[in-house]
Amino acid sequence: MKLTKYEQVLLDGWEETHKKSQLTFWILFSLHNKGRHMNSIKETIHMLLNNTFTVDDQSMYRALRRLDDAELIEHKMIPNQNGPNLKMYYLTTIGMNVLRAFSDRNVSSVYFKPEIEKQLIKLQERK
């Protein structure tokens, strides 16, 4: 789909706001199976979102610190043979409970609702 320059500006602004509001979800989601260091979290998010989502290091560190302070994640220092120790982040029990509740209320029960899913498919067919 080809957008006008103005439409692209509107889309870019909307996506930027959307991405910032979704960062917590994607960080927690990337940690739900295993611990990861900051760069691995960023790479996982980037891959999961088809290379459309990038986060600068400062924003990522702020978000990780905020989630750690809220006890949604925890970190452990892991020795690294190739350089400084790695700070590995893990989802806590509280984090898993909150992620599951958020996912149920805001993802699964919305986007997988048959009438919504049907409309999303129709929307894609109109390209």
N, C-alpha and C positions, 0 to 999 in steps of 0.2 A: 504494500500500500504506500503510495507516494503522498506525503503531506506537504502543504504549503509551508513556506518559511515561518509564518505566524503560527500555524498549527504545530509545527515542530517545537517552537519556543514554548507554547502552552504545554505540550506533552512533556518536554524536558523539565519544566518547573514542577509539574504535577508529580512526575516520577521521582524527582529529587526529594520532595516533601514526603512522598510515600515511602521511599527507601529509608529515610531517617526515622520514620515512625515504626518501621518494621525491623530495625536493626536488633532490638532485644529479642524478638522472636527468632530471627535467623541465627543469632549467636547461640541461644539456648538449644535450638533445633540441631545445630551442628555439633553440639556436645552431648546429645542424648544417647549416642551409642558408645562414645569413647572420649577420653581426654585428648585435648589438642593444645598446642602452643598457639600464640597469637597469629602467626603467619599461616598456620594450617587452618585456623578458623576462617581467616580471610579467604584463603584459596577454596575452602569448602563452600562458603557462601557464594563466591564468584561462580563456581562450577554448578551449584544447585540452581542458580538463577540465570543459567545460560549466558554467562559472561556479561550480564547487563548491570551487575551490582558491584561496585568497588567502594571500599571504605579506606580513608586515609588512616595512617597509624595513630595519629593523635585522637581521632574520633573513636577508634577501636579501643585504645587504652582507657579512655574516659568511660566508655560503655562497660568494659570489663571491670574496672574499679567500682563503678556504680553497682553492677550485678554482684560483685564479691561483697561489697558493703551490705547489700540487701540479703545476703546469704542464699542467693539463687545459684551461685557457683562458688567454687573454692579453687585454690591453686596450691601446687606443690612444686618445689624446685627439683629438677631432675638433672643429674650430671650429664654433661655433653662432652664426648671425647674430642669433638672438633672445635671447641670454643667454650664460651661462657655457658653456665648452667641454663637450662630451658625452664621457663615458667609454664608449667602445664596446668590447664584449666579443666575442671571437671564439674559436671552438673551435680548439685546436691539433691537430697531427697525433696527438700522444699522446692528447688528449681524444677525438678521433674513433675511434681504435683502441680505447680503453677503452669508449666508448659502444657501439660495434658489438659488442664482446665481451660486455658486460653485457646488451645487448638480445638477443643470440643465446642466451645462457645463461639469462636470467631472464624474458624476455618472449616472443620468437618461439617458442622451443622448448617453452615451457610453455603459453601461452594459445592458440596456434594449433595445438596438438596436437589431432588430430581427436577423441579421446575426451574431452578437457577442454572443447573448444569445444562439443561435443554436450551435455555436462552443463551448461555455462553457459546454453545456449539453453533446455534443459529447466527450469532454475532460474527463468529469466525467464518461462516459460510458466505457472508455478505461481502467479503473482500473483493 
